[in-house]
């Protein structure tokens, strides 16, 4: 981003006449610096918050999810039935949630 800002400042400095270039360069450089400071402050705070917050997962297994949301049905890709039918044979509650 700073490269783009520097390139636009240089382009305005060398591409415009002196009387227009000075004012345009000042406006452009001020705008670029404000944009940089705001962007840096925003992402600095967002990344700090992201890396310092702990992740809490309310469920420990598939069964906890299915018990918390009894009206949900499990949807899976074709060919993965074997993983779910084996578990459904041993647990009748689990068999209710699996779509066969």
C-alpha positions in Angstrom: 0.0 0.0 0.0 2.8 2.4 0.8 4.4 1.7 -2.6 1.1 2.7 -4.3 0.9 5.8 -2.2 4.6 6.7 -2.9 4.1 6.1 -6.6 1.0 8.3 -6.8 2.8 11.1 -4.9 5.8 10.9 -7.2 3.5 10.8 -10.3 1.6 13.9 -9.0 4.9 15.7 -8.3 6.5 15.1 -11.7 3.3 14.9 -13.8 1.6 18.1 -12.8 2.6 21.7 -13.2 4.2 23.3 -10.2 1.2 25.4 -8.9 -1.2 22.4 -9.2 1.4 19.8 -8.2 2.2 21.3 -4.8 -1.4 21.5 -3.6 -2.3 18.2 -5.2 0.8 16.5 -3.7 0.0 17.8 -0.2 -3.6 16.7 -0.4 -2.6 13.3 -1.8 0.2 12.7 0.7 -2.1 13.7 3.6 -4.8 11.4 2.4 -2.4 8.5 1.9 -1.0 8.9 5.4 -4.5 9.2 7.0 -5.5 6.0 5.1 -2.4 4.2 6.2 -2.8 5.2 9.9 -6.5 4.2 10.0 -5.8 0.9 8.2 -2.9 0.1 10.4 -4.8 0.9 13.6 -7.8 -1.1 12.5 -5.9 -4.2 11.5 -3.5 -3.9 14.4 -6.5 -4.0 16.8 -8.3 -6.8 14.9 -5.2 -9.0 14.9 -4.5 -8.4 18.5 -8.1 -9.3 19.4 -7.9 -12.4 17.1 -4.7 -13.8 18.6 -5.5 -13.1 22.3 -9.0 -14.4 22.4 -9.6 -18.0 23.4 -11.7 -20.3 21.2 -14.6 -21.9 23.0 -16.3 -24.8 21.3 -19.6 -25.7 22.9 -19.6 -29.2 21.6 -17.2 -32.0 22.1 -18.6 -34.6 19.7 -21.2 -35.1 17.0 -23.6 -36.5 19.6 -23.5 -33.2 21.6 -24.5 -31.3 18.4 -27.3 -33.7 17.6 -28.7 -33.6 21.2 -28.5 -29.8 21.2 -30.4 -29.5 17.9 -32.8 -32.5 17.7 -34.5 -31.3 14.5 -31.3 -31.3 12.5 -30.4 -34.2 10.2 -26.9 -35.2 9.1 -26.1 -34.7 5.5 -23.1 -36.4 4.0 -21.6 -37.2 0.6 -22.4 -40.3 -1.4 -20.0 -43.1 -0.5 -19.6 -42.1 3.2 -22.6 -44.1 4.4 -20.3 -46.8 5.9 -19.0 -44.4 8.6 -22.4 -43.5 9.8 -24.3 -46.9 9.4 -21.8 -48.7 11.7 -22.4 -46.1 14.4 -26.1 -46.1 13.8 -26.4 -49.8 14.4 -25.0 -49.5 17.9 -26.9 -46.3 19.0 -30.6 -45.9 18.2 -30.5 -42.2 19.1 -27.8 -41.7 16.5 -29.8 -43.6 13.9 -32.6 -41.0 14.2 -30.4 -38.2 13.0 -28.7 -39.9 10.0 -30.5 -39.6 6.7 -30.4 -42.9 4.9 
